Amino acid sequence: MIKEIEMIKMRKDIKYLLEERNFSKETIAEALGIVPRTVRDFITIESDFHKNTFDKVYPRLQDFMKQIKEAEEYQPNE
């Protein structure tokens, strides 16, 4: 895995959550275990995550996006 390429995907995922799903930066930050300012800086000024932050955020974002996909595909009474 190339960290820089994964961060491009992560940026797109977070922008999707913000713009299309109307999540707040605070909610995303809480789910990822970081402060809202880190989310804001990652999106608006496109700062990169430090290695430790990336290692913590990457799996959490993958899990969060999986949960979103499952929720979108959810069919009641199945």
C-alpha positions in Angstrom: 0.0 0.0 0.0 1.3 3.4 -0.9 0.3 5.9 1.8 0.0 8.9 -0.5 -2.4 7.1 -2.9 -4.5 5.9 0.0 -4.7 9.4 1.3 -6.2 10.5 -2.0 -8.9 7.9 -1.6 -9.4 8.9 2.1 -9.9 12.5 1.1 -12.6 11.5 -1.4 -14.3 9.3 1.2 -14.3 12.1 3.7 -15.6 14.6 1.2 -18.3 12.2 0.2 -19.4 11.9 3.9 -19.4 15.7 4.3 -21.0 16.7 1.0 -23.3 13.8 0.1 -24.2 12.3 3.4 -24.2 15.5 5.4 -22.0 14.3 8.2 -20.3 16.9 10.3 -16.5 17.2 10.7 -17.1 16.5 14.4 -18.9 13.3 13.8 -16.3 12.1 11.3 -13.5 13.1 13.7 -15.1 11.2 16.5 -15.5 8.1 14.4 -11.9 8.3 13.3 -10.5 9.0 16.7 -9.0 12.4 15.8 -9.9 16.0 16.5 -12.1 18.0 14.0 -9.3 20.3 13.2 -7.3 17.4 11.7 -10.3 16.5 9.5 -10.6 20.1 8.4 -6.9 20.5 7.6 -6.8 17.2 5.7 -9.7 18.3 3.5 -9.3 22.1 3.1 -5.6 22.6 2.9 -4.9 19.1 1.9 -2.3 18.5 4.6 -1.2 14.9 4.9 -1.6 12.7 7.9 1.5 11.9 9.9 2.4 8.2 9.9 0.9 7.5 13.4 -2.3 9.3 12.5 -2.5 7.6 9.2 -2.0 4.2 10.8 -4.8 4.9 13.3 -7.3 6.6 10.8 -6.9 4.4 7.8 -8.6 1.2 9.2 -11.2 3.2 11.1 -12.2 5.0 7.9 -12.3 1.7 6.0 -14.6 0.3 8.6 -16.7 3.5 8.7 -17.2 3.4 4.9 -18.2 -0.3 5.1 -20.8 0.6 7.7 -22.2 3.4 5.5 -22.4 1.0 2.5 -24.2 -1.6 4.6 -26.6 1.1 5.9 -27.3 2.2 2.3 -28.0 -1.4 1.2 -30.1 -2.2 4.2 -33.5 -3.5 3.5 -36.0 -3.6 6.4 -37.9 -6.8 6.9 -35.2 -9.0 5.3 
